Amino acid sequence: MSNEHSKPRHRPGRAWFFATVAVLSLTILVLGALIAKRHLFPNYWTVEDLGPVGINSQEAPRPAPEGMAWIPGGVFWMGSQDFPDAQPIHKVYVDGFWIDQTEVTNERFAKFIGATGYVTVVERWTDPSKLQGFTADLFGFQPEYVGHLALAPTVGFPAGVSWLGASSTWPMLKPFSLVFTPSTTALDPLRTDPRRWWRWCAWASWKHPEGPGSNINGREKHPVVHISYDDALAYAQWAGKRLPTEAEWEFAARGGLDRKKFTWGDELRPAGKFMANTWQGPFPHKNTLEDGFAGTAPVGSYPPNGFGLSDMSGNVWEWCADWYQPKYLDTFAPRNPKGPAQGFNPAEPRRVQRGGSYLCCDTYCKKYMVGGRGDGDPESSTNHIGFRCVKEVK
Ligand SMILES: [Ca+2]
C-alpha cells in the first residue's frame, strides 16, 4: 500500500476556519483601535458625511439689511484643539444668513431703549423668589474662574453663604452687575480669588458701565455692555432679528478660513499688527495697552475678517442662542445645529458666549481664539459682555 494514510490530508475546512478567524481578529483589532482613538484622541468626528468643506455659492439676497453682512453658509470644521470644551472638531453645515457686521453699539441699544422703554435685567430690583440657591458661579464667570471657585469654594465668604447671601447684607438687595477693576498688585490669576479684579457694583448698567457716576458719553460707537442674555433677546426681537446659534457664530467668525487659530489666520500678530482688542501685559494688574484700548474699543477699530465682520475676536463676549454644554457635541446635529436641549446643569443652565473680550490675554483666558467658548447665566452680566444679531433669509 502506499503511504497515503501517513500523508497530511488536505483539509480545506480548517484553512477556511483559520482564515476567517484571522480576518475577524484583524477587523476587531482595527475597529477597537479606531474606537479607542476616537475616545482617547477625539479630535475629528462627524456623524454624517456632509461632503467637502466649502462655502455655499448662493449670492447675497437683496436688499441687504442695514449694517449686516451676508454669510453664505456651507460646510466647515467647527471646534478647536486648543480648548477641551471645543472638541472634537467636527463637520457642520449651516444655511446662509445675515449677521451684524459689528457688535451692537451703545448708540443702537439706546434706540431700542428709546423705542420700547425696556429696562435691562441689571437695572431691575431683584425678585427675591429668584434668589434661592444663587451662588457665585452663576455670575457669568468663565470655566477658568469657576475652577478657582472650586479651589476656594467660599470665595472668602463663610461656608455655605452664597454671593447673594453676602449681598443680602446690603439694604434692599440693590441690583448690581460685575465691573472689572485691575488688581493693585501683580498676582497669578490662575491661583487667585477673582474678586481681586471683579467687583460687584450696584446700579452698574449699560448706561453706567463702571457704575454710578460713569456714563457712555463719547462711547456711542462702543459695544454695549452689562447685557444679559434676556436683554439681548429683547433687543433682537425689537430689531426683527435673533441671536446666532453657536454654529452660525463660529462659521461667521472663521471668515471663510479652515481650522485657523484666529479669525484672521494662525498668527496672533501678523507683521506685528494687532488684530483684536485684547489684554497685553500681566493680567489683571497692568494692561500695557499696546493695542490701544484698556476697555471696550469703538466697533470696527481692527481689521474685519474674511466676511467683513469686526471684533469677532476680543472687544466683548457675544451671547449665542444655544444652551452651553461642555460636551455639546453629544447633542449636536450636523446640519443647522441649534445646540443641546438644555444646559449641562438644568438647575443652573447657562447660555453660550463666544469671541472673548478686551480682558483676554495670552497668559490667562485665550478665548479670543476662534474656537474658544464661554458661558454665562442668562440673567447675569458684566462690563465685558455684549452681543450681535443675525437675520434669516425669508
Ligand atoms: Ca486692549
Boltz pocket constraint, residues with backbone or C-beta under 6 A from the ligand:
constraints:
  - pocket:
      binder: B
      contacts: [[A, 276], [A, 277], [A, 278], [A, 279], [A, 280], [A, 289], [A, 291], [A, 292], [A, 293], [A, 294], [A, 295], [A, 358]]
      max_distance: 6.0
